[in-house]
């Protein structure tokens, strides 16, 4: 009976389907993380640009830090975009399973020991 859960072909098909679903989900997750990493980098750059402009506009008053009465007013935003991109690249590589092709029966292992049989 086809589709019996105890048949090896049924289980193999389930494994192949799970692998395909895993690869699709991993690629979609990696794409979403790539978009977020790009957005984060763009936001970081925009914030730095705005900070520079505000410092320039408030230069007569001592800049942004003086205007806000902040003694420790260092703007530092880490850019983790490259690290996220590297992780998503590794995720895709791990999830990808190359297409396997059937090359026919390889009988070399069988014929290699046949001549050694004296009774043939």
Biopython code that builds the backbone (N, CA, C, O; Angstrom):
import numpy as np
from Bio.PDB.StructureBuilder import StructureBuilder

atoms = [
    (1, "UNK", "N", (0.844, -1.184, 0.000)),
    (1, "UNK", "CA", (0.000, 0.000, 0.000)),
    (1, "UNK", "C", (0.888, 1.245, 0.000)),
    (1, "UNK", "O", (1.789, 1.369, 0.830)),
    (2, "UNK", "N", (0.632, 2.167, -0.932)),
    (2, "UNK", "CA", (1.425, 3.392, -1.028)),
    (2, "UNK", "C", (1.047, 4.366, 0.077)),
    (2, "UNK", "O", (-0.116, 4.442, 0.474)),
    (3, "UNK", "N", (2.009, 5.096, 0.562)),
    (3, "UNK", "CA", (1.758, 6.101, 1.581)),
    (3, "UNK", "C", (1.783, 5.571, 2.990)),
    (3, "UNK", "O", (1.485, 6.302, 3.935)),
    (4, "UNK", "N", (2.133, 4.318, 3.146)),
    (4, "UNK", "CA", (2.237, 3.735, 4.476)),
    (4, "UNK", "C", (3.429, 4.379, 5.189)),
    (4, "UNK", "O", (4.536, 4.371, 4.652)),
    (5, "UNK", "N", (3.225, 4.938, 6.391)),
    (5, "UNK", "CA", (4.320, 5.624, 7.090)),
    (5, "UNK", "C", (5.529, 4.749, 7.373)),
    (5, "UNK", "O", (6.602, 5.264, 7.688)),
    (6, "UNK", "N", (5.376, 3.427, 7.266)),
    (6, "UNK", "CA", (6.503, 2.554, 7.574)),
    (6, "UNK", "C", (7.317, 2.200, 6.335)),
    (6, "UNK", "O", (8.354, 1.546, 6.439)),
    (7, "UNK", "N", (6.855, 2.629, 5.167)),
    (7, "UNK", "CA", (7.598, 2.356, 3.943)),
    (7, "UNK", "C", (8.768, 3.324, 3.821)),
    (7, "UNK", "O", (8.609, 4.520, 4.068)),
    (8, "UNK", "N", (9.940, 2.822, 3.444)),
    (8, "UNK", "CA", (11.121, 3.690, 3.333)),
    (8, "UNK", "C", (10.935, 4.836, 2.347)),
    (8, "UNK", "O", (11.405, 5.944, 2.606)),
    (9, "UNK", "N", (10.261, 4.599, 1.218)),
    (9, "UNK", "CA", (10.097, 5.662, 0.224)),
    (9, "UNK", "C", (9.217, 6.781, 0.772)),
    (9, "UNK", "O", (9.436, 7.954, 0.470)),
    (10, "UNK", "N", (8.224, 6.416, 1.577)),
    (10, "UNK", "CA", (7.358, 7.409, 2.206)),
    (10, "UNK", "C", (8.182, 8.303, 3.130)),
    (10, "UNK", "O", (8.059, 9.527, 3.098)),
    (11, "UNK", "N", (9.017, 7.679, 3.947)),
    (11, "UNK", "CA", (9.851, 8.442, 4.879)),
    (11, "UNK", "C", (10.877, 9.289, 4.141)),
    (11, "UNK", "O", (11.155, 10.418, 4.547)),
    (12, "UNK", "N", (11.440, 8.760, 3.064)),
    (12, "UNK", "CA", (12.394, 9.526, 2.271)),
    (12, "UNK", "C", (11.730, 10.758, 1.669)),
    (12, "UNK", "O", (12.306, 11.846, 1.681)),
    (13, "UNK", "N", (10.524, 10.588, 1.146)),
    (13, "UNK", "CA", (9.793, 11.731, 0.587)),
    (13, "UNK", "C", (9.483, 12.770, 1.651)),
    (13, "UNK", "O", (9.530, 13.969, 1.378)),
    (14, "UNK", "N", (9.172, 12.331, 2.841)),
    (14, "UNK", "CA", (8.913, 13.276, 3.943)),
    (14, "UNK", "C", (10.178, 14.053, 4.294)),
    (14, "UNK", "O", (10.125, 15.259, 4.535)),
    (15, "UNK", "N", (11.304, 13.363, 4.322)),
    (15, "UNK", "CA", (12.580, 14.024, 4.632)),
    (15, "UNK", "C", (12.914, 15.043, 3.552)),
    (15, "UNK", "O", (13.340, 16.156, 3.860)),
    (16, "UNK", "N", (12.725, 14.672, 2.291)),
    (16, "UNK", "CA", (13.007, 15.595, 1.187)),
    (16, "UNK", "C", (12.109, 16.820, 1.279)),
    (16, "UNK", "O", (12.560, 17.944, 1.061)),
    (17, "UNK", "N", (10.835, 16.602, 1.601)),
    (17, "UNK", "CA", (9.905, 17.728, 1.734)),
    (17, "UNK", "C", (10.315, 18.635, 2.897)),
    (17, "UNK", "O", (10.305, 19.859, 2.764)),
    (18, "UNK", "N", (10.670, 18.042, 4.021)),
    (18, "UNK", "CA", (11.119, 18.837, 5.170)),
    (18, "UNK", "C", (12.364, 19.646, 4.831)),
    (18, "UNK", "O", (12.487, 20.803, 5.232)),
    (19, "UNK", "N", (13.285, 19.037, 4.094)),
    (19, "UNK", "CA", (14.504, 19.740, 3.696)),
    (19, "UNK", "C", (14.162, 20.924, 2.803)),
    (19, "UNK", "O", (14.738, 22.002, 2.952)),
    (20, "UNK", "N", (13.226, 20.730, 1.874)),
    (20, "UNK", "CA", (12.829, 21.816, 0.973)),
    (20, "UNK", "C", (12.175, 22.954, 1.750)),
    (20, "UNK", "O", (12.463, 24.125, 1.506)),
    (21, "UNK", "N", (11.299, 22.607, 2.680)),
    (21, "UNK", "CA", (10.641, 23.627, 3.504)),
    (21, "UNK", "C", (11.671, 24.366, 4.350)),
    (21, "UNK", "O", (11.607, 25.588, 4.478)),
    (22, "UNK", "N", (12.615, 23.635, 4.924)),
    (22, "UNK", "CA", (13.666, 24.256, 5.734)),
    (22, "UNK", "C", (14.497, 25.223, 4.900)),
    (22, "UNK", "O", (14.830, 26.314, 5.363)),
    (23, "UNK", "N", (14.834, 24.833, 3.680)),
    (23, "UNK", "CA", (15.629, 25.709, 2.814)),
    (23, "UNK", "C", (14.856, 26.976, 2.459)),
    (23, "UNK", "O", (15.424, 28.069, 2.464)),
    (24, "UNK", "N", (13.574, 26.840, 2.153)),
    (24, "UNK", "CA", (12.745, 28.005, 1.821)),
    (24, "UNK", "C", (12.640, 28.941, 3.018)),
    (24, "UNK", "O", (12.828, 30.150, 2.881)),
    (25, "UNK", "N", (12.340, 28.389, 4.189)),
    (25, "UNK", "CA", (12.214, 29.219, 5.396)),
    (25, "UNK", "C", (13.529, 29.905, 5.750)),
    (25, "UNK", "O", (13.538, 31.072, 6.141)),
    (26, "UNK", "N", (14.626, 29.190, 5.615)),
    (26, "UNK", "CA", (15.933, 29.774, 5.913)),
    (26, "UNK", "C", (16.239, 30.916, 4.961)),
    (26, "UNK", "O", (16.720, 31.965, 5.389)),
    (27, "UNK", "N", (15.966, 30.729, 3.673)),
    (27, "UNK", "CA", (16.225, 31.785, 2.695)),
    (27, "UNK", "C", (15.348, 33.004, 2.942)),
    (27, "UNK", "O", (15.813, 34.136, 2.813)),
    (28, "UNK", "N", (14.083, 32.787, 3.295)),
    (28, "UNK", "CA", (13.197, 33.913, 3.580)),
    (28, "UNK", "C", (13.620, 34.642, 4.851)),
    (28, "UNK", "O", (13.587, 35.872, 4.902)),
    (29, "UNK", "N", (14.011, 33.900, 5.866)),
    (29, "UNK", "CA", (14.494, 34.518, 7.104)),
    (29, "UNK", "C", (15.768, 35.309, 6.843)),
    (29, "UNK", "O", (15.923, 36.423, 7.341)),
    (30, "UNK", "N", (16.676, 34.737, 6.066)),
    (30, "UNK", "CA", (17.926, 35.427, 5.735)),
    (30, "UNK", "C", (17.646, 36.697, 4.941)),
    (30, "UNK", "O", (18.295, 37.719, 5.162)),
    (31, "UNK", "N", (16.692, 36.646, 4.025)),
    (31, "UNK", "CA", (16.336, 37.840, 3.249)),
    (31, "UNK", "C", (15.777, 38.932, 4.154)),
    (31, "UNK", "O", (16.112, 40.107, 4.001)),
    (32, "UNK", "N", (14.929, 38.542, 5.092)),
    (32, "UNK", "CA", (14.366, 39.519, 6.032)),
    (32, "UNK", "C", (15.466, 40.131, 6.896)),
    (32, "UNK", "O", (15.468, 41.339, 7.133)),
    (33, "UNK", "N", (16.395, 39.312, 7.365)),
    (33, "UNK", "CA", (17.503, 39.825, 8.177)),
    (33, "UNK", "C", (18.409, 40.743, 7.357)),
    (33, "UNK", "O", (18.908, 41.743, 7.874)),
    (34, "UNK", "N", (18.623, 40.411, 6.083)),
    (34, "UNK", "CA", (19.414, 41.282, 5.208)),
    (34, "UNK", "C", (18.754, 42.650, 5.058)),
    (34, "UNK", "O", (19.429, 43.678, 5.106)),
    (35, "UNK", "N", (17.429, 42.657, 4.875)),
    (35, "UNK", "CA", (16.710, 43.927, 4.758)),
    (35, "UNK", "C", (16.830, 44.751, 6.039)),
    (35, "UNK", "O", (17.043, 45.962, 5.988)),
    (36, "UNK", "N", (16.693, 44.088, 7.181)),
    (36, "UNK", "CA", (16.827, 44.798, 8.460)),
    (36, "UNK", "C", (18.246, 45.322, 8.663)),
    (36, "UNK", "O", (18.430, 46.415, 9.198)),
    (37, "UNK", "N", (19.245, 44.558, 8.243)),
    (37, "UNK", "CA", (20.635, 45.007, 8.360)),
    (37, "UNK", "C", (20.873, 46.227, 7.480)),
    (37, "UNK", "O", (21.536, 47.177, 7.896)),
    (38, "UNK", "N", (20.328, 46.200, 6.257)),
    (38, "UNK", "CA", (20.462, 47.360, 5.363)),
    (38, "UNK", "C", (19.788, 48.585, 5.963)),
    (38, "UNK", "O", (20.343, 49.684, 5.943)),
    (39, "UNK", "N", (18.589, 48.387, 6.498)),
    (39, "UNK", "CA", (17.861, 49.500, 7.103)),
    (39, "UNK", "C", (18.618, 50.051, 8.307)),
    (39, "UNK", "O", (18.686, 51.265, 8.495)),
    (40, "UNK", "N", (19.178, 49.177, 9.112)),
    (40, "UNK", "CA", (19.939, 49.604, 10.282)),
    (40, "UNK", "C", (21.151, 50.442, 9.876)),
    (40, "UNK", "O", (21.440, 51.461, 10.503)),
    (41, "UNK", "N", (21.852, 50.021, 8.839)),
    (41, "UNK", "CA", (23.015, 50.770, 8.358)),
    (41, "UNK", "C", (22.586, 52.136, 7.832)),
    (41, "UNK", "O", (23.251, 53.138, 8.095)),
    (42, "UNK", "N", (21.481, 52.183, 7.090)),
    (42, "UNK", "CA", (20.983, 53.457, 6.567)),
    (42, "UNK", "C", (20.559, 54.391, 7.699)),
    (42, "UNK", "O", (20.828, 55.591, 7.654)),
    (43, "UNK", "N", (19.900, 53.838, 8.704)),
    (43, "UNK", "CA", (19.483, 54.658, 9.855)),
    (43, "UNK", "C", (20.697, 55.204, 10.594)),
    (43, "UNK", "O", (20.714, 56.368, 10.996)),
    (44, "UNK", "N", (21.699, 54.373, 10.770)),
    (44, "UNK", "CA", (22.930, 54.796, 11.444)),
    (44, "UNK", "C", (23.562, 55.960, 10.693)),
    (44, "UNK", "O", (23.954, 56.955, 11.303)),
    (45, "UNK", "N", (23.661, 55.839, 9.374)),
    (45, "UNK", "CA", (24.254, 56.907, 8.572)),
    (45, "UNK", "C", (23.437, 58.191, 8.655)),
    (45, "UNK", "O", (24.002, 59.280, 8.760)),
    (46, "UNK", "N", (22.109, 58.072, 8.610)),
    (46, "UNK", "CA", (21.245, 59.252, 8.694)),
    (46, "UNK", "C", (21.376, 59.927, 10.056)),
    (46, "UNK", "O", (21.406, 61.155, 10.138)),
    (47, "UNK", "N", (21.453, 59.142, 11.114)),
    (47, "UNK", "CA", (21.591, 59.716, 12.459)),
    (47, "UNK", "C", (22.910, 60.468, 12.587)),
    (47, "UNK", "O", (22.950, 61.564, 13.146)),
    (48, "UNK", "N", (23.994, 59.881, 12.069)),
    (48, "UNK", "CA", (25.283, 60.581, 12.105)),
    (48, "UNK", "C", (25.230, 61.879, 11.307)),
    (48, "UNK", "O", (25.767, 62.897, 11.743)),
    (49, "UNK", "N", (24.588, 61.849, 10.143)),
    (49, "UNK", "CA", (24.470, 63.065, 9.338)),
    (49, "UNK", "C", (23.682, 64.133, 10.089)),
    (49, "UNK", "O", (24.070, 65.302, 10.097)),
    (50, "UNK", "N", (22.584, 63.738, 10.717)),
    (50, "UNK", "CA", (21.778, 64.698, 11.477)),
    (50, "UNK", "C", (22.561, 65.253, 12.663)),
    (50, "UNK", "O", (22.456, 66.438, 12.980)),
    (51, "UNK", "N", (23.331, 64.412, 13.307)),
    (51, "UNK", "CA", (24.135, 64.868, 14.441)),
    (51, "UNK", "C", (25.166, 65.898, 13.987)),
    (51, "UNK", "O", (25.389, 66.898, 14.668)),
    (52, "UNK", "N", (25.791, 65.654, 12.841)),
    (52, "UNK", "CA", (26.780, 66.604, 12.308)),
    (52, "UNK", "C", (26.115, 67.933, 11.977)),
    (52, "UNK", "O", (26.655, 68.994, 12.290)),
    (53, "UNK", "N", (24.940, 67.881, 11.344)),
    (53, "UNK", "CA", (24.224, 69.112, 10.991)),
    (53, "UNK", "C", (23.818, 69.866, 12.251)),
    (53, "UNK", "O", (23.963, 71.087, 12.318)),
    (54, "UNK", "N", (23.310, 69.148, 13.250)),
    (54, "UNK", "CA", (22.928, 69.815, 14.500)),
    (54, "UNK", "C", (24.136, 70.438, 15.186)),
    (54, "UNK", "O", (24.046, 71.547, 15.714)),
    (55, "UNK", "N", (25.258, 69.738, 15.183)),
    (55, "UNK", "CA", (26.483, 70.311, 15.755)),
    (55, "UNK", "C", (26.870, 71.588, 15.020)),
    (55, "UNK", "O", (27.274, 72.570, 15.643)),
    (56, "UNK", "N", (26.748, 71.572, 13.705)),
    (56, "UNK", "CA", (27.093, 72.750, 12.905)),
    (56, "UNK", "C", (26.141, 73.902, 13.220)),
    (56, "UNK", "O", (26.581, 75.035, 13.413)),
    (57, "UNK", "N", (24.845, 73.619, 13.272)),
    (57, "UNK", "CA", (23.862, 74.669, 13.530)),
    (57, "UNK", "C", (23.966, 75.225, 14.946)),
    (57, "UNK", "O", (23.664, 76.395, 15.182)),
    (58, "UNK", "N", (24.388, 74.394, 15.875)),
    (58, "UNK", "CA", (24.494, 74.830, 17.270)),
    (58, "UNK", "C", (25.938, 75.114, 17.678)),
    (58, "UNK", "O", (26.247, 75.154, 18.868)),
    (59, "UNK", "N", (26.817, 75.311, 16.705)),
    (59, "UNK", "CA", (28.240, 75.521, 16.997)),
    (59, "UNK", "C", (28.468, 76.741, 17.878)),
    (59, "UNK", "O", (29.328, 76.704, 18.758)),
    (60, "UNK", "N", (27.727, 77.818, 17.667)),
    (60, "UNK", "CA", (27.896, 79.031, 18.477)),
    (60, "UNK", "C", (27.537, 78.791, 19.936)),
    (60, "UNK", "O", (28.039, 79.484, 20.821)),
    (61, "UNK", "N", (26.682, 77.824, 20.189)),
    (61, "UNK", "CA", (26.257, 77.519, 21.556)),
    (61, "UNK", "C", (27.009, 76.323, 22.132)),
    (61, "UNK", "O", (26.652, 75.815, 23.195)),
    (62, "UNK", "N", (28.042, 75.876, 21.436)),
    (62, "UNK", "CA", (28.851, 74.774, 21.943)),
    (62, "UNK", "C", (28.488, 73.414, 21.370)),
    (62, "UNK", "O", (29.030, 72.395, 21.798)),
    (63, "UNK", "N", (27.586, 73.389, 20.417)),
    (63, "UNK", "CA", (27.198, 72.127, 19.788)),
    (63, "UNK", "C", (26.035, 71.457, 20.507)),
    (63, "UNK", "O", (25.450, 72.015, 21.435)),
    (64, "UNK", "N", (25.721, 70.273, 20.065)),
    (64, "UNK", "CA", (24.577, 69.533, 20.606)),
    (64, "UNK", "C", (24.764, 69.228, 22.085)),
    (64, "UNK", "O", (23.830, 69.378, 22.873)),
    (65, "UNK", "N", (25.957, 68.805, 22.464)),
    (65, "UNK", "CA", (26.202, 68.403, 23.851)),
    (65, "UNK", "C", (26.030, 69.573, 24.815)),
    (65, "UNK", "O", (25.436, 69.420, 25.883)),
    (66, "UNK", "N", (26.546, 70.731, 24.443)),
    (66, "UNK", "CA", (26.408, 71.903, 25.308)),
    (66, "UNK", "C", (24.952, 72.333, 25.401)),
    (66, "UNK", "O", (24.482, 72.715, 26.473)),
    (67, "UNK", "N", (24.247, 72.273, 24.301)),
    (67, "UNK", "CA", (22.838, 72.672, 24.287)),
    (67, "UNK", "C", (22.003, 71.753, 25.183)),
    (67, "UNK", "O", (21.042, 72.193, 25.813)),
    (68, "UNK", "N", (22.376, 70.485, 25.230)),
    (68, "UNK", "CA", (21.640, 69.523, 26.052)),
    (68, "UNK", "C", (22.197, 69.404, 27.468)),
    (68, "UNK", "O", (21.690, 68.617, 28.268)),
    (69, "UNK", "N", (23.234, 70.177, 27.782)),
    (69, "UNK", "CA", (23.902, 70.106, 29.079)),
    (69, "UNK", "C", (24.391, 68.691, 29.381)),
    (69, "UNK", "O", (24.238, 68.197, 30.498)),
    (70, "UNK", "N", (24.962, 68.065, 28.402)),
    (70, "UNK", "CA", (25.494, 66.714, 28.555)),
    (70, "UNK", "C", (27.010, 66.791, 28.588)),
    (70, "UNK", "O", (27.627, 67.337, 27.673)),
    (71, "UNK", "N", (27.614, 66.247, 29.636)),
    (71, "UNK", "CA", (29.072, 66.250, 29.700)),
    (71, "UNK", "C", (29.650, 65.053, 28.936)),
    (71, "UNK", "O", (30.717, 65.157, 28.331)),
    (72, "UNK", "N", (28.954, 63.939, 28.967)),
    (72, "UNK", "CA", (29.402, 62.749, 28.257)),
    (72, "UNK", "C", (28.453, 62.524, 27.081)),
    (72, "UNK", "O", (27.533, 61.709, 27.149)),
    (73, "UNK", "N", (28.698, 63.258, 26.016)),
    (73, "UNK", "CA", (27.767, 63.274, 24.888)),
    (73, "UNK", "C", (28.447, 62.725, 23.640)),
    (73, "UNK", "O", (28.633, 63.434, 22.652)),
    (74, "UNK", "N", (28.805, 61.477, 23.704)),
    (74, "UNK", "CA", (29.470, 60.839, 22.568)),
    (74, "UNK", "C", (28.451, 59.975, 21.841)),
    (74, "UNK", "O", (27.832, 59.095, 22.439)),
    (75, "UNK", "N", (28.282, 60.228, 20.564)),
    (75, "UNK", "CA", (27.343, 59.441, 19.775)),
    (75, "UNK", "C", (28.087, 58.280, 19.138)),
    (75, "UNK", "O", (28.972, 58.470, 18.304)),
    (76, "UNK", "N", (27.716, 57.084, 19.542)),
    (76, "UNK", "CA", (28.325, 55.898, 18.956)),
    (76, "UNK", "C", (27.227, 54.881, 18.689)),
    (76, "UNK", "O", (26.559, 54.401, 19.604)),
    (77, "UNK", "N", (27.061, 54.568, 17.421)),
    (77, "UNK", "CA", (26.078, 53.563, 17.013)),
    (77, "UNK", "C", (26.839, 52.495, 16.251)),
    (77, "UNK", "O", (27.367, 52.748, 15.169)),
    (78, "UNK", "N", (26.892, 51.308, 16.816)),
    (78, "UNK", "CA", (27.610, 50.215, 16.157)),
    (78, "UNK", "C", (26.884, 49.798, 14.885)),
    (78, "UNK", "O", (25.654, 49.759, 14.842)),
    (79, "UNK", "N", (27.652, 49.489, 13.864)),
    (79, "UNK", "CA", (27.088, 48.998, 12.607)),
    (79, "UNK", "C", (27.331, 47.497, 12.533)),
    (79, "UNK", "O", (28.423, 47.039, 12.196)),
    (80, "UNK", "N", (26.296, 46.752, 12.854)),
    (80, "UNK", "CA", (26.392, 45.294, 12.828)),
    (80, "UNK", "C", (25.889, 44.713, 11.513)),
    (80, "UNK", "O", (25.723, 43.500, 11.385)),
    (81, "UNK", "N", (25.652, 45.573, 10.550)),
    (81, "UNK", "CA", (25.126, 45.127, 9.264)),
    (81, "UNK", "C", (26.007, 44.099, 8.585)),
    (81, "UNK", "O", (25.505, 43.108, 8.054)),
    (82, "UNK", "N", (27.322, 44.321, 8.594)),
    (82, "UNK", "CA", (28.233, 43.378, 7.939)),
    (82, "UNK", "C", (28.213, 42.020, 8.641)),
    (82, "UNK", "O", (28.255, 40.977, 7.988)),
    (83, "UNK", "N", (28.151, 42.040, 9.958)),
    (83, "UNK", "CA", (28.109, 40.782, 10.718)),
    (83, "UNK", "C", (26.817, 40.018, 10.423)),
    (83, "UNK", "O", (26.834, 38.798, 10.260)),
    (84, "UNK", "N", (25.705, 40.739, 10.355)),
    (84, "UNK", "CA", (24.425, 40.099, 10.055)),
    (84, "UNK", "C", (24.450, 39.513, 8.647)),
    (84, "UNK", "O", (23.972, 38.401, 8.424)),
    (85, "UNK", "N", (25.008, 40.263, 7.699)),
    (85, "UNK", "CA", (25.102, 39.773, 6.312)),
    (85, "UNK", "C", (25.940, 38.492, 6.247)),
    (85, "UNK", "O", (25.601, 37.565, 5.511)),
    (86, "UNK", "N", (27.022, 38.440, 7.008)),
    (86, "UNK", "CA", (27.866, 37.241, 7.018)),
    (86, "UNK", "C", (27.104, 36.053, 7.606)),
    (86, "UNK", "O", (27.202, 34.934, 7.103)),
    (87, "UNK", "N", (26.349, 36.303, 8.670)),
    (87, "UNK", "CA", (25.555, 35.229, 9.279)),
    (87, "UNK", "C", (24.480, 34.710, 8.329)),
    (87, "UNK", "O", (24.250, 33.503, 8.245)),
    (88, "UNK", "N", (23.823, 35.623, 7.613)),
    (88, "UNK", "CA", (22.786, 35.172, 6.678)),
    (88, "UNK", "C", (23.401, 34.400, 5.510)),
    (88, "UNK", "O", (22.789, 33.474, 4.979)),
    (89, "UNK", "N", (24.605, 34.785, 5.117)),
    (89, "UNK", "CA", (25.303, 34.043, 4.056)),
    (89, "UNK", "C", (25.581, 32.610, 4.520)),
    (89, "UNK", "O", (25.402, 31.657, 3.761)),
    (90, "UNK", "N", (26.019, 32.472, 5.768)),
    (90, "UNK", "CA", (26.290, 31.149, 6.329)),
    (90, "UNK", "C", (24.999, 30.340, 6.494)),
    (90, "UNK", "O", (24.992, 29.128, 6.278)),
    (91, "UNK", "N", (23.908, 31.013, 6.876)),
    (91, "UNK", "CA", (22.616, 30.333, 7.002)),
    (91, "UNK", "C", (22.196, 29.727, 5.666)),
    (91, "UNK", "O", (21.772, 28.574, 5.597)),
    (92, "UNK", "N", (22.321, 30.524, 4.614)),
    (92, "UNK", "CA", (21.930, 30.041, 3.282)),
    (92, "UNK", "C", (22.801, 28.863, 2.844)),
    (92, "UNK", "O", (22.316, 27.901, 2.249)),
    (93, "UNK", "N", (24.096, 28.959, 3.150)),
    (93, "UNK", "CA", (25.005, 27.889, 2.748)),
    (93, "UNK", "C", (24.672, 26.591, 3.499)),
    (93, "UNK", "O", (24.719, 25.507, 2.918)),
    (94, "UNK", "N", (24.339, 26.704, 4.776)),
    (94, "UNK", "CA", (23.995, 25.517, 5.565)),
    (94, "UNK", "C", (22.690, 24.877, 5.104)),
    (94, "UNK", "O", (22.565, 23.653, 5.085)),
    (95, "UNK", "N", (21.728, 25.703, 4.737)),
    (95, "UNK", "CA", (20.406, 25.183, 4.381)),
    (95, "UNK", "C", (20.360, 24.615, 2.971)),
    (95, "UNK", "O", (19.495, 23.795, 2.662)),
    (96, "UNK", "N", (21.282, 25.042, 2.111)),
    (96, "UNK", "CA", (21.236, 24.601, 0.708)),
    (96, "UNK", "C", (21.775, 23.180, 0.563)),
    (96, "UNK", "O", (22.865, 22.855, 1.033)),
    (97, "UNK", "N", (20.997, 22.363, -0.086)),
    (97, "UNK", "CA", (21.433, 21.006, -0.416)),
    (97, "UNK", "C", (21.496, 20.929, -1.935)),
    (97, "UNK", "O", (20.479, 21.106, -2.605)),
    (98, "UNK", "N", (22.681, 20.666, -2.487)),
    (98, "UNK", "CA", (22.794, 20.617, -3.943)),
    (98, "UNK", "C", (21.908, 19.520, -4.542)),
    (98, "UNK", "O", (21.644, 18.497, -3.910)),
    (99, "UNK", "N", (21.468, 19.758, -5.750)),
    (99, "UNK", "CA", (20.637, 18.782, -6.443)),
    (99, "UNK", "C", (21.472, 17.539, -6.729)),
    (99, "UNK", "O", (22.583, 17.621, -7.254)),
    (100, "UNK", "N", (20.923, 16.414, -6.378)),
    (100, "UNK", "CA", (21.616, 15.150, -6.617)),
    (100, "UNK", "C", (21.072, 14.528, -7.895)),
    (100, "UNK", "O", (19.861, 14.477, -8.108)),
    (101, "UNK", "N", (21.971, 14.062, -8.732)),
    (101, "UNK", "CA", (21.550, 13.448, -9.989)),
    (101, "UNK", "C", (21.892, 11.968, -9.977)),
    (101, "UNK", "O", (22.839, 11.533, -9.321)),
    (102, "UNK", "N", (21.112, 11.218, -10.707)),
    (102, "UNK", "CA", (21.315, 9.779, -10.801)),
    (102, "UNK", "C", (22.284, 9.511, -11.933)),
    (102, "UNK", "O", (22.029, 9.893, -13.075)),
    (103, "UNK", "N", (23.381, 8.863, -11.630)),
    (103, "UNK", "CA", (24.385, 8.560, -12.632)),
    (103, "UNK", "C", (24.323, 7.124, -13.111)),
    (103, "UNK", "O", (25.238, 6.663, -13.793)),
    (104, "UNK", "N", (23.280, 6.418, -12.773)),
    (104, "UNK", "CA", (23.166, 5.019, -13.175)),
    (104, "UNK", "C", (23.862, 4.119, -12.168)),
    (104, "UNK", "O", (24.445, 4.585, -11.189)),
    (105, "UNK", "N", (23.790, 2.840, -12.427)),
    (105, "UNK", "CA", (24.414, 1.872, -11.532)),
    (105, "UNK", "C", (25.916, 1.877, -11.730)),
    (105, "UNK", "O", (26.399, 1.836, -12.862)),
    (106, "UNK", "N", (26.648, 1.926, -10.645)),
    (106, "UNK", "CA", (28.101, 1.836, -10.699)),
    (106, "UNK", "C", (28.480, 0.416, -10.267)),
    (106, "UNK", "O", (28.425, 0.072, -9.087)),
    (107, "UNK", "N", (28.859, -0.381, -11.236)),
    (107, "UNK", "CA", (29.161, -1.787, -10.959)),
    (107, "UNK", "C", (30.660, -2.034, -10.781)),
    (107, "UNK", "O", (31.088, -3.187, -10.718)),
    (108, "UNK", "N", (31.454, -0.982, -10.700)),
    (108, "UNK", "CA", (32.904, -1.151, -10.566)),
    (108, "UNK", "C", (33.272, -1.966, -9.332)),
    (108, "UNK", "O", (34.182, -2.794, -9.385)),
    (109, "UNK", "N", (32.588, -1.744, -8.242)),
    (109, "UNK", "CA", (32.901, -2.472, -7.011)),
    (109, "UNK", "C", (32.649, -3.969, -7.189)),
    (109, "UNK", "O", (33.354, -4.805, -6.623)),
    (110, "UNK", "N", (31.629, -4.286, -7.986)),
    (110, "UNK", "CA", (31.273, -5.690, -8.198)),
    (110, "UNK", "C", (32.256, -6.380, -9.143)),
    (110, "UNK", "O", (32.719, -7.487, -8.870)),
    (111, "UNK", "N", (32.568, -5.719, -10.251)),
    (111, "UNK", "CA", (33.460, -6.331, -11.239)),
    (111, "UNK", "C", (34.909, -6.341, -10.774)),
    (111, "UNK", "O", (35.717, -7.113, -11.292)),
    (112, "UNK", "N", (35.248, -5.503, -9.813)),
    (112, "UNK", "CA", (36.635, -5.471, -9.346)),
    (112, "UNK", "C", (37.019, -6.761, -8.615)),
    (112, "UNK", "O", (38.189, -7.144, -8.641)),
    (113, "UNK", "N", (36.083, -7.431, -7.974)),
    (113, "UNK", "CA", (36.436, -8.670, -7.279)),
    (113, "UNK", "C", (36.001, -9.922, -8.039)),
    (113, "UNK", "O", (36.333, -11.034, -7.628)),
    (114, "UNK", "N", (35.261, -9.760, -9.141)),
    (114, "UNK", "CA", (34.841, -10.919, -9.934)),
    (114, "UNK", "C", (36.012, -11.714, -10.509)),
    (114, "UNK", "O", (36.006, -12.940, -10.399)),
    (115, "UNK", "N", (37.022, -11.074, -11.119)),
    (115, "UNK", "CA", (38.119, -11.858, -11.691)),
    (115, "UNK", "C", (38.882, -12.659, -10.643)),
    (115, "UNK", "O", (39.566, -13.621, -10.991)),
    (116, "UNK", "N", (38.783, -12.296, -9.394)),
    (116, "UNK", "CA", (39.518, -12.984, -8.345)),
    (116, "UNK", "C", (38.863, -14.312, -7.959)),
    (116, "UNK", "O", (39.454, -15.117, -7.239)),
    (117, "UNK", "N", (37.665, -14.528, -8.433)),
    (117, "UNK", "CA", (36.969, -15.776, -8.119)),
    (117, "UNK", "C", (37.433, -16.853, -9.094)),
    (117, "UNK", "O", (37.233, -16.729, -10.302)),
    (118, "UNK", "N", (38.046, -17.897, -8.576)),
    (118, "UNK", "CA", (38.601, -18.942, -9.425)),
    (118, "UNK", "C", (37.560, -19.834, -10.058)),
    (118, "UNK", "O", (37.836, -20.453, -11.086)),
    (119, "UNK", "N", (36.405, -19.923, -9.499)),
    (119, "UNK", "CA", (35.406, -20.852, -10.002)),
    (119, "UNK", "C", (34.606, -20.288, -11.169)),
    (119, "UNK", "O", (33.764, -20.994, -11.725)),
    (120, "UNK", "N", (34.847, -19.021, -11.561)),
    (120, "UNK", "CA", (34.123, -18.443, -12.706)),
    (120, "UNK", "C", (34.845, -18.649, -13.997)),
    (120, "UNK", "O", (34.365, -18.222, -15.047)),
]
sb = StructureBuilder()
sb.init_structure("model")
sb.init_model(0)
sb.init_chain("A")
sb.init_seg("    ")
for serial, (resi, resn, name, xyz) in enumerate(atoms, 1):
    if name == "N":
        sb.init_residue(resn, " ", resi, " ")
    sb.init_atom(name, np.array(xyz, "f"), 0.0, 1.0, " ", f" {name:<3s}", serial, name[0])
structure = sb.get_structure()
